[in-house]
Amino acid sequence: MSAEFRISSFEEFLSVIKDELTLKRPYYRGQSKRNIDGYPLMPSIGRFKHLKHKGLSEFYDFECGILDTFANHVVGQVNHLPRNDWEYLALAQHHGLPTRFMDWTTNPLVALYFASRNAKLNTDSAVYVLTKEVVKYNEIIRNGENKHKDIEPVGDLTTEIKGEEDDPYKDFELDESVETAHEAEGEFNPLPSTNKFNLLKEDVKSPFDISQNIIYDPAHVSPRIRAQDGVFLACHHPLDPIDDNDYIEIIIKHEKNNHKKICKQLEQYGVFDKQLFPDLDGMAKWLKYKEFETV
């Protein structure tokens, strides 16, 4: 099970981030519903149960075919054409197409906003924090230029095989070191890696061919992503939820209008609709919040 904290206020959230987490490079994700309430930590494409019945080869062809169709319609719709499958998939994810990418952020206040802004009256929400170090796409690209530079490997607990019968990945045999987050004196740190290996450009030519989870920092996709300090987690096994041992959960309790109070304080720190969605949609959402939802 993942470790968890329960908070009721903006100040308590900051205290957890400041005093309890000692991660080298944390990534955060805010959800208005907790994973145990029917919204597990997994990519949007993994939420379609009928896809789990596809074999590995069939699922690969399915993903590639979907992206090909999307790419054929991109011409004439954007100012800058994506340069590779990574950028095409990021653009597709941004526009709502289910993909193997998950939205995360490097800003804990942005994650708190997404956990609180649309939370239900009688439902707890949560901010999730990855506790396992994940290699970045840009690091792999740089490593391709310098093959002597080692990059820490990432064990893939997000896709640990649960059973043989209906596991779409059973044909794959993984040889990866497993690292888990652990609790020590109230602080959470990823265990250090036990071995190293090189990942080169060839290993990430396509997001469909990756052998582990990878953080992708998209370029030129949307001002929203920049405003939200957004990154994508490219999931090696997109049909499975992230393993419980790979994250901690900061639960925002719903009692006493906690979510509304947190949103008001976030606005004081410049984290609100108009800033995170720098377009007319964001402006309208912010104006609706100010004039209709806070009275």
Backbone bond lengths (Angstrom), bond angles and torsions (degrees), N, CA, C in turn:
res aa  C-N    CA-C-N  psi(-1)  N-CA   C-N-CA  omega(-1)  CA-C   N-CA-C  phi
1 M - - - 1.456 - - 1.521 110.21 -
2 S 1.332 116.14 147.13 1.457 120.22 177.38 1.519 109.90 -73.68
3 A 1.339 115.81 149.18 1.454 120.00 173.43 1.518 108.64 -71.72
4 E 1.326 116.94 156.84 1.454 118.92 -177.13 1.519 111.45 -146.02
5 F 1.327 114.40 154.02 1.454 122.88 170.25 1.519 106.95 -124.67
6 R 1.319 116.01 153.62 1.463 121.13 175.26 1.520 108.43 -122.50
7 I 1.325 115.42 126.66 1.461 119.47 -178.15 1.533 109.42 -128.97
8 S 1.331 114.68 158.06 1.466 120.37 -179.44 1.518 112.46 -124.03
9 S 1.336 117.24 -4.57 1.457 119.17 -174.63 1.519 111.64 -147.90
10 F 1.303 114.71 165.97 1.459 122.81 176.47 1.528 110.02 -60.06
11 E 1.319 116.94 -43.09 1.459 121.18 -178.33 1.531 111.66 -64.65
12 E 1.321 116.61 -39.44 1.459 119.77 178.41 1.531 110.84 -65.58
13 F 1.319 116.17 -36.88 1.470 119.56 177.52 1.519 110.11 -62.63
14 L 1.334 116.97 -47.47 1.468 120.38 179.38 1.524 110.99 -60.39
15 S 1.315 116.69 -36.11 1.452 120.57 179.72 1.527 111.40 -64.63
16 V 1.324 116.47 -41.38 1.470 119.67 177.87 1.522 110.46 -63.69
17 I 1.324 116.28 -46.06 1.464 120.21 -178.80 1.518 111.10 -62.31
18 K 1.324 116.27 -41.57 1.460 120.98 -174.97 1.518 113.01 -78.44
19 D 1.324 116.82 -43.52 1.459 120.70 -168.22 1.520 115.19 -101.87
20 E 1.320 117.30 -22.06 1.462 119.41 -172.98 1.525 114.03 -107.04
21 L 1.313 117.35 -21.33 1.466 120.13 -176.47 1.519 110.42 -106.55
22 T 1.292 116.54 124.46 1.467 121.42 177.44 1.523 108.42 -125.42
23 L 1.314 115.43 63.88 1.456 121.57 -178.53 1.523 109.31 -101.35
24 K 1.293 115.45 140.49 1.464 120.29 -179.03 1.514 111.50 -65.03
25 R 1.317 117.05 -43.02 1.465 120.82 -175.73 1.529 108.34 -144.16
26 P 1.333 117.62 79.95 1.469 120.31 -175.06 1.524 113.11 -76.47
27 Y 1.320 114.86 148.22 1.458 122.12 172.61 1.520 107.49 -126.69
28 Y 1.331 115.46 140.44 1.454 121.82 -172.53 1.531 110.36 -122.95
29 R 1.328 114.63 150.90 1.460 120.84 175.83 1.527 108.40 -143.37
30 G 1.323 117.16 123.37 1.450 121.19 177.80 1.514 111.50 -99.98
31 Q 1.326 116.33 135.25 1.464 121.37 178.65 1.521 109.34 -132.52
32 S 1.328 116.02 135.98 1.467 120.23 177.95 1.520 111.55 -72.39
33 K 1.347 116.56 -15.22 1.461 121.58 174.17 1.524 109.10 -125.42
34 R 1.328 116.28 140.78 1.455 120.59 178.60 1.525 110.57 -74.38
35 N 1.319 115.41 161.20 1.460 118.74 179.58 1.523 111.82 -62.93
36 I 1.349 117.31 -34.94 1.464 119.11 -179.01 1.524 112.53 -74.28
37 D 1.322 116.32 -10.63 1.465 120.60 178.86 1.529 111.82 -97.94
38 G 1.317 116.38 22.21 1.455 119.97 173.28 1.506 115.64 101.12
39 Y 1.344 117.87 13.52 1.464 119.76 178.70 1.519 108.93 -133.06
40 P 1.341 116.98 72.73 1.468 120.79 -176.47 1.523 111.86 -64.16
41 L 1.329 115.50 157.18 1.457 121.35 179.27 1.528 109.16 -76.27
42 M 1.317 115.52 94.85 1.450 121.02 179.79 1.521 108.72 -156.14
43 P 1.329 118.26 160.18 1.466 120.69 178.60 1.519 111.39 -64.49
44 S 1.319 115.57 159.01 1.461 119.77 -178.10 1.521 112.31 -61.69
45 I 1.315 117.86 -32.06 1.465 119.53 -178.84 1.527 110.83 -68.35
46 G 1.328 117.19 -25.05 1.451 120.70 -179.68 1.514 113.86 -77.24
47 R 1.330 117.41 -6.47 1.473 120.80 -178.64 1.531 112.14 -85.04
48 F 1.321 117.05 -2.83 1.465 121.20 178.85 1.523 108.32 -99.22
49 K 1.330 115.12 102.63 1.459 120.83 -169.45 1.518 112.99 -62.36
50 H 1.332 117.74 -29.88 1.459 118.55 -176.60 1.528 111.77 -66.68
51 L 1.339 117.74 -19.80 1.460 120.13 -179.64 1.528 111.77 -72.21
52 K 1.339 117.36 -22.20 1.461 120.39 -178.98 1.520 112.24 -66.29
53 H 1.312 116.87 -16.74 1.465 119.93 179.93 1.527 112.54 -85.76
54 K 1.317 116.81 -6.07 1.462 119.56 178.95 1.524 109.97 -79.86
55 G 1.321 116.02 143.93 1.451 120.39 173.44 1.514 110.33 -73.07
56 L 1.327 116.72 170.73 1.460 120.91 -177.19 1.523 112.16 -58.99
57 S 1.311 115.61 -48.42 1.455 120.04 -178.95 1.525 111.32 -64.80
58 E 1.320 116.17 -41.58 1.463 120.62 -179.94 1.526 110.96 -65.51
59 F 1.332 116.70 -40.90 1.457 119.93 179.32 1.523 111.23 -67.54
60 Y 1.323 116.86 -39.01 1.470 121.11 176.30 1.522 110.58 -59.44
61 D 1.323 116.65 -47.82 1.465 120.45 179.10 1.532 111.07 -63.39
62 F 1.324 116.05 -36.57 1.464 120.63 178.90 1.533 110.62 -62.18
63 E 1.335 116.49 -49.67 1.464 120.31 179.87 1.523 111.65 -61.24
64 C 1.308 116.99 -45.39 1.461 120.83 -179.15 1.528 110.60 -63.97
65 G 1.320 116.84 -40.62 1.460 120.22 179.92 1.513 112.41 -64.75
66 I 1.338 116.64 -40.77 1.457 120.75 177.74 1.520 110.07 -61.70
67 L 1.325 117.40 -45.17 1.463 120.28 -178.94 1.523 111.34 -67.18
68 D 1.333 117.48 -37.40 1.462 120.37 177.17 1.526 111.06 -60.38
69 T 1.335 116.17 -44.43 1.462 120.05 178.86 1.529 110.77 -62.26
70 F 1.337 116.07 -44.43 1.461 119.74 178.56 1.529 110.85 -61.69
71 A 1.344 116.67 -44.98 1.460 120.84 -177.50 1.519 111.32 -62.57
72 N 1.312 117.32 -34.43 1.467 120.46 179.51 1.520 112.65 -64.87
73 H 1.328 116.80 -22.05 1.458 120.95 -178.71 1.519 113.12 -100.70
74 V 1.336 116.75 -1.01 1.462 120.38 -178.30 1.522 111.48 -75.67
75 V 1.328 116.84 -36.26 1.469 120.90 -177.35 1.530 109.77 -56.72
76 G 1.303 114.57 129.23 1.455 120.40 -179.85 1.513 114.05 88.46
77 Q 1.349 117.05 -8.11 1.459 121.16 -178.15 1.528 113.12 -105.27
78 V 1.319 117.73 -14.59 1.462 121.22 -177.49 1.519 109.83 -131.17
79 N 1.322 115.41 158.59 1.464 120.33 179.52 1.520 112.51 -78.72
80 H 1.335 115.84 -31.31 1.461 120.58 -178.83 1.527 108.62 -128.20
81 L 1.328 115.86 120.09 1.459 119.32 179.20 1.527 110.40 -71.65
82 P 1.329 117.72 137.04 1.465 120.30 175.49 1.523 110.99 -57.46
83 R 1.331 115.64 147.77 1.466 120.80 -175.33 1.524 113.34 -92.40
84 N 1.326 118.02 -17.65 1.465 120.31 -177.60 1.526 108.90 -158.49
85 D 1.332 115.34 179.67 1.466 120.05 -178.22 1.521 112.31 -62.52
86 W 1.325 117.87 -32.17 1.459 120.92 178.58 1.530 110.38 -60.79
87 E 1.319 116.72 -47.04 1.465 119.98 -178.97 1.523 111.55 -70.60
88 Y 1.328 117.17 -36.23 1.470 119.45 176.12 1.533 110.55 -63.62
89 L 1.335 116.85 -42.87 1.461 119.53 -178.36 1.531 111.05 -68.98
90 A 1.336 115.97 -35.74 1.470 119.14 176.25 1.521 110.67 -63.45
91 L 1.324 116.55 -40.91 1.464 120.57 178.35 1.522 110.49 -65.69
92 A 1.316 116.98 -40.99 1.460 121.13 178.05 1.534 110.65 -63.37
93 Q 1.332 116.87 -44.02 1.462 121.15 178.10 1.526 110.53 -60.20
94 H 1.311 116.22 -43.28 1.462 120.62 -178.73 1.530 111.65 -61.34
95 H 1.317 117.00 -34.10 1.462 120.98 -177.16 1.528 112.72 -94.29
96 G 1.319 116.84 12.67 1.456 119.61 169.65 1.513 116.29 96.35
97 L 1.325 118.96 4.88 1.462 120.12 177.27 1.527 109.11 -77.14
98 P 1.320 119.26 130.65 1.468 120.34 177.72 1.531 110.84 -62.03
99 T 1.325 116.13 127.40 1.464 121.45 -178.88 1.526 109.42 -138.89
100 R 1.335 115.13 -179.60 1.459 120.88 176.24 1.533 111.52 -84.76
101 F 1.319 117.95 4.22 1.458 122.03 176.23 1.529 110.54 -86.38
102 M 1.331 115.87 143.12 1.460 122.47 171.65 1.524 109.05 -117.16
103 D 1.333 116.46 141.29 1.457 121.53 178.90 1.526 110.61 -82.60
104 W 1.330 116.26 124.06 1.446 123.28 173.72 1.532 108.34 -132.77
105 T 1.304 117.45 173.17 1.454 121.21 179.26 1.523 109.38 -143.04
106 T 1.331 115.51 155.08 1.456 120.34 174.81 1.524 111.47 -90.54
107 N 1.327 117.82 -2.11 1.456 123.37 -176.38 1.533 109.89 -108.02
108 P 1.326 118.73 112.97 1.469 119.96 -177.97 1.527 113.47 -64.43
109 L 1.345 117.66 -28.36 1.467 119.82 179.64 1.526 110.97 -71.48
110 V 1.309 117.24 -33.00 1.467 120.42 175.52 1.524 109.85 -65.37
111 A 1.328 116.46 -42.24 1.468 119.77 177.35 1.522 110.78 -62.91
112 L 1.334 117.08 -39.56 1.463 120.55 178.25 1.525 110.97 -64.25
113 Y 1.323 116.41 -37.33 1.470 120.65 176.18 1.528 110.60 -59.39
114 F 1.325 117.85 -49.86 1.460 120.46 -177.74 1.527 111.98 -67.57
115 A 1.328 117.02 -26.87 1.459 119.81 176.53 1.523 111.99 -75.59
116 S 1.328 117.19 -26.86 1.463 120.91 -171.77 1.523 114.38 -105.14
117 R 1.324 117.42 -32.47 1.464 121.18 -168.60 1.523 112.73 -59.26
118 N 1.321 118.08 -44.54 1.465 121.43 -176.99 1.526 112.32 -115.40
119 A 1.326 116.10 25.42 1.462 119.80 179.91 1.525 110.40 -67.25
120 K 1.315 116.13 146.22 1.452 122.23 179.23 1.522 110.44 -77.90
121 L 1.328 116.17 155.49 1.458 121.43 -174.56 1.526 113.31 -58.97
122 N 1.317 117.05 -41.72 1.462 120.61 -174.47 1.523 113.09 -112.86
123 T 1.331 115.96 29.63 1.461 120.00 -176.15 1.526 110.15 -132.73
124 D 1.322 116.48 131.23 1.458 120.45 173.81 1.528 109.69 -69.50
125 S 1.311 115.57 149.28 1.467 120.60 173.40 1.529 107.71 -116.52
126 A 1.339 117.34 -175.83 1.463 118.26 -175.89 1.523 111.94 -157.97
127 V 1.319 113.74 150.33 1.463 122.34 167.32 1.526 106.88 -110.84
128 Y 1.326 115.94 130.75 1.455 121.33 179.59 1.528 109.47 -107.39
129 V 1.326 115.37 142.24 1.461 121.50 -178.52 1.528 108.41 -126.55
130 L 1.321 116.38 122.46 1.465 119.69 176.61 1.518 109.17 -68.31
131 T 1.302 116.95 128.71 1.457 121.34 179.01 1.522 112.52 -104.87
132 K 1.311 116.49 -1.66 1.464 120.10 178.20 1.519 109.57 -105.04
133 E 1.307 116.28 131.52 1.459 120.47 178.58 1.530 109.46 -64.15
134 V 1.316 115.99 129.56 1.462 121.72 -178.59 1.522 108.79 -119.17
135 V 1.312 116.46 130.03 1.459 120.57 -179.51 1.524 110.03 -67.85
136 K 1.331 117.07 145.22 1.452 122.16 -178.93 1.526 110.78 -96.31
137 Y 1.315 114.63 144.70 1.466 121.03 178.38 1.523 110.99 -55.12
138 N 1.330 117.52 -44.84 1.466 120.50 -177.93 1.517 112.10 -63.30
139 E 1.330 117.18 -31.52 1.454 120.21 177.30 1.526 110.74 -67.50
140 I 1.317 114.99 -37.82 1.458 118.79 179.23 1.532 110.19 -67.02
141 I 1.333 116.53 -40.78 1.459 120.09 178.34 1.524 110.52 -62.05
142 R 1.336 116.62 -44.40 1.466 119.28 177.99 1.521 110.43 -64.75
143 N 1.317 116.50 -36.22 1.452 120.47 179.11 1.520 111.43 -64.03
144 G 1.334 116.34 -28.67 1.454 120.38 176.32 1.505 112.86 -64.71
145 E 1.334 115.82 -26.00 1.451 120.30 177.05 1.521 111.79 -84.11
146 N 1.331 116.49 -21.09 1.459 121.49 -178.19 1.516 108.42 -134.56
147 K 1.301 117.11 88.82 1.451 121.97 -171.86 1.525 112.99 -70.11
148 H 1.325 117.02 -7.54 1.458 118.58 179.43 1.519 112.28 -90.91
149 K 1.328 116.56 -4.70 1.458 119.86 -179.42 1.524 109.84 -86.31
150 D 1.318 115.60 125.77 1.461 120.44 179.22 1.513 110.85 -85.11
151 I 1.334 115.43 145.21 1.462 122.20 174.59 1.511 107.91 -124.21
152 E 1.306 115.59 135.74 1.453 120.06 -179.66 1.526 110.34 -61.63
153 P 1.315 118.51 133.95 1.466 120.22 176.63 1.512 111.44 -75.97
154 V 1.306 115.26 163.54 1.458 121.13 177.51 1.510 108.61 -125.17
155 G 1.312 116.76 114.10 1.446 119.56 172.29 1.512 109.25 -65.18
156 D 1.318 117.92 149.18 1.467 120.56 -172.99 1.517 111.54 -105.90
157 L 1.340 115.81 67.92 1.461 118.90 177.99 1.509 112.35 -68.71
158 T 1.348 116.69 -16.70 1.467 118.10 -178.98 1.504 111.43 -66.23
159 T 1.338 116.29 -16.68 1.457 118.50 -175.29 1.521 110.66 -130.71
160 E 1.288 117.11 32.55 1.451 121.07 177.97 1.520 109.84 -57.60
161 I 1.327 115.72 129.64 1.462 120.58 -175.93 1.523 110.12 -66.09
162 K 1.317 115.89 126.03 1.462 121.46 -176.71 1.519 112.08 -95.65
163 G 1.305 118.57 -33.46 1.453 120.68 -177.46 1.516 110.09 -161.60
164 E 1.310 117.38 161.76 1.451 121.19 -174.62 1.511 113.30 -86.56
165 E 1.325 118.58 -31.35 1.455 120.46 -167.70 1.518 113.14 -69.04
166 D 1.330 117.53 -52.59 1.459 119.48 -175.31 1.511 111.22 -115.47
167 D 1.332 116.98 29.84 1.450 119.73 176.66 1.521 108.92 -90.65
168 P 1.357 118.59 115.87 1.467 120.67 -177.39 1.508 112.79 -70.60
169 Y 1.340 118.77 -6.45 1.451 120.61 -176.19 1.534 112.84 -110.58
170 K 1.338 116.68 13.50 1.450 119.18 -172.16 1.530 112.99 -65.46
171 D 1.359 117.14 -18.74 1.461 119.22 179.12 1.519 111.76 -79.05
172 F 1.321 116.74 -10.32 1.456 120.20 -179.52 1.526 109.11 -94.95
173 E 1.308 117.14 131.46 1.453 120.87 174.43 1.521 107.37 -109.20
174 L 1.323 116.24 115.58 1.452 121.42 -175.94 1.518 109.96 -94.54
175 D 1.311 115.43 138.94 1.447 121.30 174.14 1.519 107.45 -124.22
176 E 1.330 115.52 78.43 1.457 120.80 -174.81 1.519 109.71 -129.32
177 S 1.322 116.16 142.99 1.460 119.62 175.18 1.509 109.59 -73.25
178 V 1.324 116.24 137.59 1.462 121.20 -176.43 1.516 108.81 -99.28
179 E 1.348 114.84 127.54 1.451 120.15 177.46 1.511 107.48 -121.67
180 T 1.307 117.73 135.49 1.457 120.57 179.00 1.511 110.19 -124.98
181 A 1.333 115.27 152.18 1.453 120.13 174.21 1.522 108.52 -73.19
182 H 1.336 116.99 147.22 1.450 119.50 179.64 1.508 109.26 -136.19
183 E 1.308 113.41 161.12 1.451 119.71 -178.77 1.516 108.90 -104.91
184 A 1.350 114.91 126.06 1.453 119.97 178.22 1.509 108.82 -142.19
185 E 1.323 116.12 116.75 1.456 122.42 178.58 1.517 111.69 53.34
186 G 1.337 116.62 38.21 1.461 120.14 175.38 1.511 114.05 80.46
187 E 1.337 118.96 1.43 1.453 121.43 -179.60 1.519 108.92 -114.74
188 F 1.338 115.76 151.42 1.455 120.38 -175.45 1.515 108.84 -117.52
189 N 1.332 116.33 122.94 1.448 121.73 -178.46 1.517 109.25 -135.45
190 P 1.322 118.52 141.81 1.459 119.45 173.32 1.520 109.75 -70.93
191 L 1.316 116.81 141.01 1.452 119.83 176.75 1.519 109.77 -66.44
192 P 1.336 117.87 145.38 1.465 119.08 179.37 1.519 111.34 -66.70
193 S 1.308 115.66 150.47 1.455 120.40 179.86 1.521 110.32 -70.12
194 T 1.332 116.10 148.19 1.454 119.91 -177.86 1.521 112.97 -97.51
195 N 1.315 118.71 -14.56 1.453 119.86 174.99 1.520 108.97 -150.60
196 K 1.327 116.03 170.38 1.453 120.88 -177.09 1.522 109.45 -130.09
197 F 1.324 116.26 155.52 1.452 120.43 172.75 1.510 108.26 -154.53
198 N 1.309 115.72 160.59 1.447 121.18 -178.65 1.511 111.04 -93.15
199 L 1.324 115.95 134.32 1.456 121.43 169.48 1.521 106.85 -112.65
200 L 1.317 115.88 128.32 1.459 120.66 -176.77 1.520 109.98 -109.23
201 K 1.308 116.17 175.43 1.457 121.47 -178.90 1.521 111.71 -54.88
202 E 1.329 115.60 -35.96 1.460 119.44 -177.51 1.529 111.55 -62.83
203 D 1.326 116.64 -24.78 1.461 120.66 -177.75 1.522 113.04 -74.66
204 V 1.330 116.86 -16.59 1.468 119.81 -176.45 1.534 110.84 -130.05
205 K 1.318 116.63 31.96 1.463 118.58 177.11 1.517 111.21 -59.99
206 S 1.319 116.29 -34.90 1.452 121.11 179.30 1.520 109.37 -134.19
207 P 1.334 118.57 140.76 1.467 120.13 175.83 1.518 113.21 -65.71
208 F 1.346 116.95 -13.02 1.464 120.47 179.24 1.528 112.06 -85.23
209 D 1.332 117.22 -8.93 1.465 120.77 -176.09 1.524 113.04 -112.14
210 I 1.322 117.94 9.86 1.458 119.92 -176.81 1.523 110.96 -68.86
211 S 1.332 115.91 152.40 1.465 121.01 -178.92 1.524 112.26 -108.95
212 Q 1.320 117.08 4.97 1.459 121.95 177.21 1.521 108.02 -161.42
213 N 1.318 116.87 168.85 1.453 120.40 176.85 1.522 110.32 -69.87
214 I 1.326 116.10 141.87 1.458 121.47 -175.19 1.524 109.04 -138.30
215 I 1.321 116.32 138.62 1.457 121.60 173.46 1.528 109.13 -86.84
216 Y 1.324 115.71 125.14 1.463 121.45 179.63 1.520 109.06 -115.96
217 D 1.310 116.26 123.21 1.461 123.39 178.79 1.522 107.43 -99.15
218 P 1.336 118.40 100.41 1.471 120.65 -171.36 1.523 112.78 -71.89
219 A 1.314 115.16 147.44 1.465 121.11 177.81 1.525 109.96 -113.12
220 H 1.327 116.63 139.45 1.468 123.26 170.06 1.530 113.03 59.52
221 V 1.314 118.05 32.05 1.458 119.52 179.11 1.520 110.79 -92.75
222 S 1.336 116.92 -51.24 1.453 119.88 -176.01 1.523 110.52 -163.20
223 P 1.334 117.61 142.90 1.471 119.91 172.61 1.520 112.10 -59.91
224 R 1.339 117.01 -26.27 1.461 119.91 179.15 1.528 111.25 -62.03
225 I 1.316 116.43 -42.51 1.460 119.87 -177.68 1.519 109.88 -64.37
226 R 1.317 117.28 -41.28 1.464 119.96 177.43 1.522 110.76 -64.62
227 A 1.332 116.94 -42.96 1.471 120.53 -179.14 1.523 111.50 -64.41
228 Q 1.319 116.62 -29.81 1.465 121.24 -177.17 1.529 112.90 -96.55
229 D 1.348 117.04 6.40 1.466 121.00 -176.43 1.524 109.88 50.66
230 G 1.330 115.07 43.24 1.450 120.43 -172.51 1.522 114.23 -82.11
231 V 1.309 115.50 146.08 1.459 123.60 170.94 1.524 107.31 -136.71
232 F 1.322 116.00 162.35 1.459 121.18 176.65 1.521 109.72 -111.16
233 L 1.309 115.41 138.18 1.455 120.61 169.95 1.524 107.26 -97.27
234 A 1.322 116.18 109.05 1.463 121.18 176.62 1.523 107.93 -80.49
235 C 1.322 116.46 117.30 1.465 121.15 -171.57 1.525 111.53 -93.50
236 H 1.298 114.78 128.00 1.462 121.84 179.12 1.524 111.34 -61.51
237 H 1.318 116.69 -45.63 1.458 122.93 177.67 1.523 108.31 -117.06
238 P 1.300 117.92 87.14 1.463 120.98 -170.08 1.524 115.49 -73.11
239 L 1.314 117.94 -7.92 1.460 119.82 -178.93 1.524 112.80 -92.67
240 D 1.327 116.68 -0.70 1.459 120.95 -178.57 1.522 110.49 -118.40
241 P 1.332 117.97 146.65 1.468 120.25 175.76 1.518 111.40 -71.12
242 I 1.314 115.68 158.67 1.456 121.10 175.59 1.526 109.30 -63.30
243 D 1.304 115.65 139.65 1.456 120.59 -177.66 1.522 111.05 -63.77
244 D 1.328 116.25 143.38 1.461 121.63 -178.58 1.523 112.65 -56.18
245 N 1.309 117.90 -31.01 1.453 121.33 -176.56 1.528 113.59 -77.88
246 D 1.320 116.73 -5.19 1.455 120.19 -174.18 1.521 113.82 -97.02
247 Y 1.311 118.07 2.70 1.454 119.82 -178.08 1.523 110.30 -153.84
248 I 1.336 114.47 163.77 1.449 119.75 167.76 1.522 107.68 -116.50
249 E 1.306 115.88 161.72 1.457 122.51 -175.57 1.523 109.69 -121.69
250 I 1.324 116.53 123.68 1.453 121.90 173.93 1.528 107.12 -104.03
251 I 1.309 116.13 107.02 1.461 121.88 -173.58 1.522 109.63 -88.95
252 I 1.340 116.41 128.20 1.459 121.14 175.30 1.521 107.58 -98.89
253 K 1.305 116.09 111.90 1.471 120.67 -177.64 1.526 110.58 -71.62
254 H 1.319 115.48 142.82 1.462 120.46 -172.14 1.527 113.64 -85.33
255 E 1.309 118.49 -11.13 1.466 120.90 -174.55 1.531 112.04 -62.06
256 K 1.340 115.18 151.11 1.467 123.79 171.61 1.534 113.30 57.99
257 N 1.314 116.02 36.80 1.469 120.75 177.69 1.525 112.40 55.66
258 N 1.331 116.12 36.58 1.461 119.98 -179.04 1.522 112.71 -56.18
259 H 1.328 116.75 -41.76 1.456 119.92 -176.91 1.529 111.83 -63.27
260 K 1.312 117.17 -42.79 1.463 120.17 179.34 1.519 111.61 -65.49
261 K 1.322 115.90 -40.28 1.467 119.68 178.64 1.526 110.61 -63.53
262 I 1.309 116.25 -41.25 1.463 120.34 179.40 1.529 110.37 -64.45
263 C 1.327 117.52 -41.33 1.465 120.51 179.16 1.529 111.35 -61.31
264 K 1.314 117.16 -39.24 1.459 120.40 178.90 1.528 110.88 -64.30
265 Q 1.319 116.54 -40.32 1.460 119.52 179.16 1.528 111.62 -71.66
266 L 1.314 117.02 -35.85 1.462 120.00 176.25 1.524 110.78 -61.24
267 E 1.320 116.70 -38.85 1.466 119.92 178.95 1.527 111.08 -61.64
268 Q 1.320 117.34 -35.34 1.453 121.14 177.68 1.520 111.61 -64.85
269 Y 1.323 116.44 -25.53 1.465 121.45 178.50 1.532 112.47 -97.15
270 G 1.325 116.70 12.31 1.455 120.54 176.10 1.505 115.03 80.73
271 V 1.335 117.45 17.13 1.459 121.41 -179.96 1.521 107.84 -111.96
272 F 1.335 116.31 92.82 1.460 121.72 -179.67 1.512 109.08 -154.12
273 D 1.327 116.28 175.41 1.465 121.70 -169.24 1.525 113.52 -51.24
274 K 1.319 116.20 -49.89 1.462 120.53 -172.92 1.521 111.99 -63.64
275 Q 1.320 117.44 -29.91 1.454 121.55 -179.99 1.530 111.93 -82.97
276 L 1.309 116.74 -38.11 1.457 120.40 -176.09 1.524 112.65 -82.99
277 F 1.341 116.58 -21.75 1.461 121.72 177.77 1.531 107.49 -124.30
278 P 1.332 117.28 80.53 1.471 121.41 -173.41 1.530 112.84 -76.37
279 D 1.326 115.50 63.45 1.457 121.89 177.86 1.521 107.59 -155.38
280 L 1.316 116.57 -175.66 1.456 119.70 -177.99 1.523 112.72 -64.55
281 D 1.321 116.52 -34.36 1.464 119.31 177.08 1.524 110.88 -59.86
282 G 1.335 115.93 -44.19 1.447 120.09 179.44 1.511 112.75 -65.66
283 M 1.332 115.62 -40.66 1.454 119.86 178.27 1.536 110.90 -61.86
284 A 1.329 116.49 -45.28 1.459 120.60 -179.81 1.528 111.17 -64.97
285 K 1.317 116.04 -39.91 1.456 120.37 179.21 1.525 110.67 -64.05
286 W 1.331 116.27 -41.77 1.455 120.81 178.94 1.526 111.35 -66.19
287 L 1.333 116.57 -42.09 1.457 120.39 -179.16 1.531 110.75 -66.24
288 K 1.326 116.26 -37.66 1.457 120.58 176.00 1.523 110.47 -62.33
289 Y 1.314 115.81 -42.38 1.463 120.85 179.26 1.525 111.17 -63.12
290 K 1.333 116.38 -45.64 1.463 120.70 -175.63 1.531 112.42 -68.59
291 E 1.322 117.32 -41.70 1.456 120.63 -170.59 1.536 114.57 -97.58
292 F 1.322 117.04 -19.06 1.464 119.00 -175.37 1.528 113.84 -119.66
293 E 1.321 118.14 -29.05 1.454 120.55 -170.13 1.523 114.42 -105.19
294 T 1.315 117.96 -9.48 1.456 119.52 -177.28 1.526 112.33 -111.51
295 V 1.335 117.46 10.15 1.470 120.63 179.93 1.525 110.25 -82.88
